[in-house]
Amino acid sequence: MSSFFGIEIAKKSLLVNQRAIELTAHNLANATTAGYSRQVLNTRAIVPPAGNALKNTGAANIGAGVDIISITSVRNGFYDAMYRKENASLSEMSAKSAALLYIEDVIGEGAEGGLLQTLSAVYDDIDLLSQNAESTLYREQLRQDVITLTNGLNHTAAALHAYRREQDQNVQSIVGQINELATRVADLNNAIFKYELSGNRANDLRDQRNLLIDDLSGLAGTMVQESDDGKLTVTLGGVSLVSHLSVHRIELTPGDTDPVTGTMYVKPTWADSGITVVPAGGSLRGTLDIRDSQSPTDPGIPYYLSRLDTLAASLVEVFNTVNNAGYTLPYGGNASRTGVNFFSPDHTHAYDITLSDELLESSANIAASSEAVSGAENWSNAENLRLLLSLRDSSQLISGGVTLGNHESFMRTLTTDIATAAHYTAGRAETQREMADAMDEQRLSVSGVSLDEETINLVRYQQSYQAAAKLVTVLDEMLSTLINL
């Protein structure tokens, strides 16, 4: 065995501890870097040469020092997968919660001048007018409150249609972000694969890729799988979004057209197959549900618009039926007449409901009387109007196959439903936030940089380096003594 063998061992110790100190410095420098994972130096003892085993000497059992195996990032794949799952649900619930709270504000439940309060005011006016059918003041009050109601329905529906268009723009923005992130992941796949052909591990590049994958999970609930040969695949709704170096882009194609406004909404589809993208979660799923869902169990804007349209259509149908059967008051040169519409029969949606031209012209065209009004007769007749008032407590109103009960109870149920949905979704979002934060803390406990731990490591490596340097000095003195002999 060479006389310089001990110096060689000490030199290797110096180099390994120097590399460990540099790695510790790298960890400390990136302690606050988003997505960074703590890196560790993996070492091994160098076993004695195989030839020494045949020699019957004590030196045969002496190893050759220390060697670096690799530098690896400390990550837990299970925690990553669980965090991304919770993050996808959080983003979906957050998108829905914000939208439902806005819809609740638009419909105006509990606010002065809200649709429910205005509708109740209209029926209160009908009650007053039924007791004073000849009163011009009460007629005008009813007409103005009905105009307020129609304007409220118009403005509410218009706001919901506008908000649906905003959600459509949000879908376009999210799809653009997904495509951009997918391209960046594929580029990093290429860089990582080439770098690791050398046998080293691209830890910092992998951290950058993991951060992008975290962002993708929040957008569309993606899943990740890496093969044994280092090729990574990202799937979205069971379809490959990134397949190693290939990106399967999402494109926006013409989707459904709103029959009321004529607005065409986009549909995310896979560019290479034309199949509709079905995200498992994330903000894309939440935004699509809010924009398109008509389900009462998972309501979106179309559901609430359809409920408002049902109310509008019923108001038009019921009020026109009653008003057509009664007689108006004579005014100006117009005699009392029957067959006058209360609302315009050509506008039966919340978006465009309006009073008939006759009612807009004069409140005298409210047909309260069951008989013609002429001379001094039937001015106080309100039998026809009482038919309309009796519907206030009805439980049998039906419009378009939907049972309303009565208008006020229908509107009260609608406002209660939206408040319940908004409260429930907000609670779900908060729960998901806590779960996502808990999983993030769990994985950070494994992969995060601890300043205290790294400082301790720094002292340990420094002492090991100094000990190795001292060993070189001792061995040098021994060799000098030997040579001088």
Legacy VTK file of the C-alpha trace (Angstrom):
# vtk DataFile Version 3.0
C-alpha trace
ASCII
DATASET POLYDATA
POINTS 485 float
0.000 0.000 0.000
1.315 3.448 -0.955
2.726 5.691 1.749
0.534 8.408 0.346
-2.650 6.325 0.764
-3.717 8.179 3.912
-3.263 11.544 2.194
-5.481 10.340 -0.661
-8.206 9.405 1.829
-7.918 12.774 3.538
-8.065 14.547 0.157
-11.282 12.764 -0.746
-12.747 13.789 2.597
-11.796 17.400 1.919
-13.456 17.345 -1.507
-16.645 15.664 -0.270
-17.056 18.035 2.670
-16.324 21.016 0.449
-19.077 19.841 -1.904
-21.413 19.342 1.076
-20.729 22.902 2.261
-21.442 24.252 -1.241
-24.684 22.254 -1.385
-25.719 23.596 2.032
-25.075 27.107 0.766
-27.290 26.345 -2.253
-30.090 25.158 0.049
-29.823 28.239 2.246
-29.803 30.543 -0.777
-33.049 28.982 -2.044
-34.826 28.667 1.297
-37.522 31.108 0.104
-37.572 30.076 -3.568
-41.041 28.870 -4.578
-41.077 25.183 -5.468
-37.499 24.534 -4.370
-36.825 21.156 -2.770
-34.058 20.587 -0.257
-31.082 18.791 -1.813
-28.893 16.257 -0.053
-25.465 14.838 -0.788
-25.488 11.046 -0.925
-22.103 9.470 -0.098
-20.665 5.995 0.401
-17.547 4.458 1.870
-15.024 3.262 -0.718
-14.383 -0.400 -0.001
-10.829 -1.816 0.056
-9.469 -2.935 -3.321
-10.474 -6.506 -4.137
-6.819 -7.586 -4.367
-6.217 -6.715 -0.727
-8.501 -9.510 0.356
-5.813 -12.053 -0.735
-3.173 -10.461 1.436
-2.843 -11.472 5.050
-2.145 -7.947 6.268
-4.023 -5.487 8.434
-4.009 -3.045 5.550
-6.308 -5.366 3.645
-9.242 -4.192 5.781
-8.683 -0.462 5.352
-11.150 1.272 3.009
-10.215 3.953 0.514
-12.188 6.844 2.008
-15.451 8.432 0.871
-17.080 9.046 -2.501
-20.133 11.024 -3.741
-22.922 8.861 -5.146
-25.369 11.585 -6.165
-27.124 14.808 -5.237
-30.876 14.341 -4.954
-33.899 16.457 -4.108
-35.948 15.345 -1.128
-39.546 14.964 -2.298
-42.457 12.679 -1.482
-44.441 11.683 -4.574
-47.487 10.705 -2.525
-47.688 14.108 -0.842
-47.261 15.820 -4.221
-50.127 13.813 -5.709
-52.396 14.461 -2.718
-51.633 18.185 -2.729
-52.433 18.469 -6.434
-55.711 16.629 -5.921
-56.726 18.992 -3.109
-55.468 21.999 -5.065
-57.676 21.056 -8.023
-60.736 20.824 -5.774
-59.814 24.108 -4.084
-59.560 25.957 -7.398
-62.864 24.494 -8.598
-64.717 25.407 -5.397
-63.138 28.866 -5.257
-64.280 29.628 -8.802
-67.811 28.460 -8.032
-67.964 30.233 -4.682
-66.969 33.617 -6.115
-69.496 33.238 -8.936
-72.397 32.172 -6.707
-71.777 35.027 -4.287
-71.927 37.417 -7.234
-75.150 35.833 -8.525
-76.658 36.116 -5.039
-75.841 39.840 -5.009
-77.264 40.319 -8.514
-80.579 38.672 -7.702
-80.680 40.925 -4.658
-82.044 38.634 -1.951
-82.728 40.561 1.231
-81.807 43.942 -0.254
-84.277 46.820 -0.420
-85.623 46.968 -3.951
-84.699 43.341 -4.657
-86.871 41.265 -6.978
-88.710 39.496 -4.166
-89.524 42.759 -2.396
-90.619 44.395 -5.642
-92.834 41.436 -6.531
-94.453 41.582 -3.094
-94.997 45.320 -3.542
-96.839 44.645 -6.829
-99.246 42.249 -5.131
-99.717 44.724 -2.267
-100.656 47.344 -4.869
-103.145 44.930 -6.457
-104.688 44.409 -3.022
-105.055 48.165 -2.501
-106.449 48.712 -5.977
-108.957 45.880 -5.547
-110.439 47.939 -2.705
-110.309 51.238 -4.629
-110.669 50.282 -8.283
-111.572 53.814 -9.361
-108.445 55.350 -7.743
-106.079 56.884 -10.270
-103.379 57.094 -7.586
-103.455 53.371 -6.769
-103.558 52.474 -10.464
-100.492 54.587 -11.139
-98.725 53.161 -8.113
-99.364 49.627 -9.402
-98.186 50.516 -12.887
-94.965 52.100 -11.595
-94.180 49.172 -9.310
-94.741 46.734 -12.190
-92.370 48.820 -14.316
-89.863 48.616 -11.458
-90.355 44.836 -11.410
-89.853 44.446 -15.171
-86.813 46.717 -15.067
-85.441 44.670 -12.186
-85.934 41.440 -14.118
-84.384 43.026 -17.224
-81.349 44.315 -15.337
-80.867 41.103 -13.360
-81.040 38.943 -16.470
-78.776 41.334 -18.377
-76.234 41.227 -15.545
-76.311 37.415 -15.495
-75.912 37.231 -19.279
-72.979 39.659 -19.057
-71.451 37.614 -16.247
-71.841 34.471 -18.323
-69.915 36.159 -21.126
-67.208 37.024 -18.577
-67.053 33.372 -17.572
-66.658 32.485 -21.248
-63.708 34.867 -21.496
-62.312 33.278 -18.352
-62.530 29.853 -20.016
-60.520 31.210 -22.938
-57.913 32.646 -20.583
-57.580 29.403 -18.602
-57.196 27.335 -21.781
-54.446 29.709 -22.917
-52.657 29.274 -19.583
-52.959 25.476 -19.799
-51.448 25.404 -23.276
-48.605 27.704 -22.210
-47.803 25.681 -19.085
-47.987 22.406 -21.033
-45.470 23.747 -23.552
-43.114 24.815 -20.763
-43.423 21.390 -19.103
-42.530 19.687 -22.399
-39.516 21.993 -22.813
-38.354 21.121 -19.304
-38.920 17.428 -20.038
-36.515 17.782 -22.947
-33.916 19.668 -20.881
-34.167 17.217 -17.960
-33.965 14.146 -20.183
-30.836 15.427 -21.977
-29.164 16.507 -18.736
-29.796 13.196 -16.994
-28.279 11.185 -19.848
-24.974 12.072 -18.170
-26.031 10.114 -15.092
-26.587 13.213 -12.950
-29.990 14.293 -11.689
-31.448 17.648 -12.822
-32.786 18.615 -9.408
-33.327 22.332 -10.010
-34.977 21.718 -13.388
-37.230 19.122 -11.792
-38.255 21.649 -9.140
-39.215 24.120 -11.864
-41.252 21.420 -13.592
-43.007 20.398 -10.391
-43.996 24.011 -9.772
-45.554 24.192 -13.251
-47.377 20.907 -12.652
-48.753 22.322 -9.382
-50.103 25.292 -11.362
-51.631 22.954 -13.951
-53.396 20.971 -11.222
-55.081 24.167 -10.054
-56.220 24.992 -13.577
-57.549 21.634 -14.709
-57.035 18.840 -12.166
-54.174 17.140 -14.009
-52.448 13.877 -13.079
-48.766 13.003 -13.528
-46.873 9.803 -14.214
-43.139 9.312 -14.832
-41.819 6.150 -16.441
-38.717 4.277 -15.323
-36.712 5.793 -18.161
-37.528 9.347 -17.011
-40.299 10.205 -19.488
-43.100 12.222 -17.889
-46.763 12.285 -18.916
-49.402 14.773 -17.766
-53.039 13.767 -18.274
-56.145 15.953 -18.188
-59.484 14.225 -17.869
-57.933 10.904 -18.861
-56.362 12.348 -22.025
-52.650 13.043 -22.437
-51.875 16.770 -22.288
-48.085 16.344 -22.246
-46.483 13.118 -23.395
-42.754 13.512 -22.750
-41.778 15.983 -25.511
-45.197 16.191 -27.207
-47.936 18.657 -26.280
-51.564 17.897 -27.148
-52.967 21.392 -27.303
-56.489 22.476 -26.422
-58.318 24.673 -28.901
-61.505 26.685 -28.605
-64.296 25.756 -30.993
-67.829 27.152 -31.404
-70.115 25.795 -28.717
-73.691 26.474 -27.635
-75.495 29.649 -28.652
-77.722 31.451 -26.148
-81.239 31.455 -27.668
-82.148 34.723 -25.907
-79.111 36.900 -26.612
-77.612 35.026 -29.565
-74.218 34.865 -27.831
-72.032 31.959 -28.964
-69.915 30.358 -26.252
-66.643 28.534 -26.856
-66.045 24.848 -26.237
-62.586 23.526 -25.258
-61.664 20.565 -27.465
-58.517 18.549 -28.109
-56.893 19.999 -31.211
-55.766 16.645 -32.614
-59.078 14.806 -32.160
-61.838 17.398 -31.768
-63.078 15.604 -28.625
-64.493 17.858 -25.913
-62.156 18.457 -22.986
-63.652 17.200 -19.712
-61.512 18.469 -16.811
-61.665 16.458 -13.610
-61.340 19.575 -11.474
-59.572 22.898 -11.242
-60.707 26.388 -12.129
-61.556 25.281 -15.690
-64.086 22.769 -14.355
-65.552 25.316 -11.946
-65.799 28.022 -14.598
-67.413 25.702 -17.155
-69.973 24.536 -14.594
-70.870 28.109 -13.651
-71.098 29.118 -17.303
-73.092 26.126 -18.575
-74.766 24.099 -15.823
-78.551 23.945 -15.678
-78.614 21.307 -12.959
-80.380 22.248 -9.701
-77.859 20.136 -7.766
-74.873 21.965 -9.273
-76.388 25.226 -10.501
-74.766 27.650 -12.900
-75.835 30.876 -14.555
-78.176 29.162 -17.083
-80.075 27.515 -14.226
-80.819 30.827 -12.525
-81.626 32.500 -15.839
-84.090 29.729 -16.637
-85.773 30.231 -13.250
-86.103 33.954 -13.851
-87.439 33.239 -17.360
-89.992 30.861 -15.852
-91.138 33.595 -13.483
-91.326 36.148 -16.302
-93.260 33.795 -18.586
-95.734 33.003 -15.810
-96.268 36.685 -15.005
-96.978 37.390 -18.673
-99.337 34.433 -18.984
-101.293 34.968 -15.755
-101.572 38.751 -15.838
-102.498 38.791 -19.538
-105.157 36.096 -19.055
-106.815 38.042 -16.236
-106.458 41.472 -17.810
-107.811 40.214 -21.133
-110.957 38.988 -19.389
-111.698 42.290 -17.649
-112.653 45.787 -18.695
-110.526 48.915 -18.629
-111.556 52.377 -17.473
-112.578 54.873 -20.116
-110.067 57.687 -20.547
-109.615 60.462 -23.053
-111.665 59.421 -26.060
-111.289 55.711 -25.306
-114.256 53.715 -24.067
-114.017 50.869 -21.587
-112.881 47.761 -23.435
-111.830 44.179 -22.921
-109.052 42.026 -24.465
-106.184 44.298 -23.346
-102.849 42.687 -22.472
-101.100 43.585 -19.238
-97.597 42.596 -20.441
-96.301 42.457 -23.999
-97.030 38.878 -25.150
-93.976 38.935 -27.431
-91.499 39.382 -24.566
-91.665 36.458 -22.183
-88.074 36.288 -20.901
-86.665 38.034 -17.855
-84.232 39.670 -20.277
-86.959 41.541 -22.193
-90.247 41.383 -20.240
-92.120 44.686 -20.475
-95.594 46.159 -20.044
-97.896 46.151 -23.027
-98.129 49.334 -25.074
-101.609 49.936 -23.640
-100.393 49.786 -20.017
-97.402 51.941 -20.854
-99.797 54.473 -22.306
-102.170 54.623 -19.341
-102.891 52.906 -16.026
-106.585 53.110 -16.956
-105.940 50.008 -19.062
-105.613 47.902 -15.923
-108.773 45.837 -16.361
-110.114 45.651 -12.822
-113.796 45.426 -13.653
-115.672 42.289 -14.627
-118.128 44.422 -16.650
-117.859 47.389 -18.972
-117.358 50.731 -17.229
-119.564 53.482 -18.569
-121.298 56.520 -17.203
-121.399 56.089 -13.443
-121.470 52.289 -13.534
-118.791 49.798 -12.500
-116.068 52.325 -11.630
-115.578 50.537 -8.329
-115.955 47.064 -9.824
-112.787 45.112 -8.981
-114.062 41.551 -9.425
-111.645 40.827 -12.246
-108.689 42.216 -10.310
-109.593 40.042 -7.324
-109.103 37.000 -9.556
-105.522 38.112 -10.011
-105.110 38.789 -6.305
-106.400 35.297 -5.472
-103.410 33.867 -7.329
-101.117 35.382 -4.707
-101.819 32.462 -2.391
-102.123 29.849 -5.117
-100.118 26.649 -5.073
-101.100 25.566 -8.573
-99.342 27.980 -10.948
-97.519 26.122 -13.706
-95.392 27.582 -16.507
-93.463 25.640 -19.122
-93.977 22.407 -17.229
-92.538 23.934 -14.032
-94.728 24.175 -10.936
-94.277 27.579 -9.355
-96.807 27.375 -6.550
-97.248 31.139 -6.626
-94.973 33.924 -7.804
-93.788 35.095 -4.399
-93.087 31.611 -3.056
-91.279 30.766 -6.287
-89.083 33.853 -5.984
-88.547 33.244 -2.282
-87.465 29.682 -2.994
-85.119 30.897 -5.724
-83.422 33.433 -3.463
-83.162 30.860 -0.683
-81.647 28.332 -3.097
-78.988 30.734 -4.321
-78.130 31.786 -0.766
-77.872 28.130 0.287
-75.750 27.215 -2.738
-73.456 30.207 -2.189
-73.050 29.418 1.519
-72.460 25.709 0.882
-69.891 26.320 -1.860
-68.085 28.939 0.223
-67.873 26.390 3.039
-66.565 23.745 0.648
-63.964 26.178 -0.667
-62.783 27.000 2.854
-62.580 23.304 3.749
-60.605 22.586 0.590
-58.276 25.478 1.372
-57.537 23.994 4.792
-56.954 20.543 3.274
-54.700 21.898 0.521
-52.732 23.950 3.052
-52.383 20.912 5.304
-51.053 18.778 2.449
-48.714 21.568 1.369
-47.349 21.838 4.908
-46.963 18.068 5.000
-44.885 17.963 1.843
-42.905 21.047 2.880
-42.022 19.239 6.090
-40.234 16.753 3.841
-38.941 18.866 0.961
-38.710 22.345 2.481
-35.451 23.937 3.597
-35.056 24.250 7.375
-32.679 27.086 8.241
-31.873 25.496 11.600
-31.135 22.098 10.076
-28.983 23.560 7.303
-27.034 25.666 9.809
-26.315 22.559 11.879
-25.219 20.742 8.712
-22.959 23.646 7.823
-21.182 23.415 11.183
-20.923 19.627 10.885
-19.431 19.770 7.389
-17.082 22.556 8.413
-15.764 20.517 11.340
-15.361 17.464 9.111
-13.459 19.585 6.593
-11.162 20.938 9.323
-10.564 17.420 10.650
-9.614 16.209 7.170
-7.282 19.180 6.741
-5.688 18.361 10.124
-5.252 14.777 8.981
-3.366 15.953 5.875
-1.067 18.019 8.114
-0.381 15.061 10.429
0.327 12.711 7.514
2.623 15.294 5.945
4.613 15.560 9.185
4.846 11.753 9.402
6.136 11.503 5.835
8.624 14.310 6.441
9.964 12.509 9.503
10.217 9.271 7.559
12.034 10.876 4.652
14.493 12.676 6.974
15.416 9.320 8.551
LINES 1 486
485 0 1 2 3 4 5 6 7 8 9 10 11 12 13 14 15 16 17 18 19 20 21 22 23 24 25 26 27 28 29 30 31 32 33 34 35 36 37 38 39 40 41 42 43 44 45 46 47 48 49 50 51 52 53 54 55 56 57 58 59 60 61 62 63 64 65 66 67 68 69 70 71 72 73 74 75 76 77 78 79 80 81 82 83 84 85 86 87 88 89 90 91 92 93 94 95 96 97 98 99 100 101 102 103 104 105 106 107 108 109 110 111 112 113 114 115 116 117 118 119 120 121 122 123 124 125 126 127 128 129 130 131 132 133 134 135 136 137 138 139 140 141 142 143 144 145 146 147 148 149 150 151 152 153 154 155 156 157 158 159 160 161 162 163 164 165 166 167 168 169 170 171 172 173 174 175 176 177 178 179 180 181 182 183 184 185 186 187 188 189 190 191 192 193 194 195 196 197 198 199 200 201 202 203 204 205 206 207 208 209 210 211 212 213 214 215 216 217 218 219 220 221 222 223 224 225 226 227 228 229 230 231 232 233 234 235 236 237 238 239 240 241 242 243 244 245 246 247 248 249 250 251 252 253 254 255 256 257 258 259 260 261 262 263 264 265 266 267 268 269 270 271 272 273 274 275 276 277 278 279 280 281 282 283 284 285 286 287 288 289 290 291 292 293 294 295 296 297 298 299 300 301 302 303 304 305 306 307 308 309 310 311 312 313 314 315 316 317 318 319 320 321 322 323 324 325 326 327 328 329 330 331 332 333 334 335 336 337 338 339 340 341 342 343 344 345 346 347 348 349 350 351 352 353 354 355 356 357 358 359 360 361 362 363 364 365 366 367 368 369 370 371 372 373 374 375 376 377 378 379 380 381 382 383 384 385 386 387 388 389 390 391 392 393 394 395 396 397 398 399 400 401 402 403 404 405 406 407 408 409 410 411 412 413 414 415 416 417 418 419 420 421 422 423 424 425 426 427 428 429 430 431 432 433 434 435 436 437 438 439 440 441 442 443 444 445 446 447 448 449 450 451 452 453 454 455 456 457 458 459 460 461 462 463 464 465 466 467 468 469 470 471 472 473 474 475 476 477 478 479 480 481 482 483 484
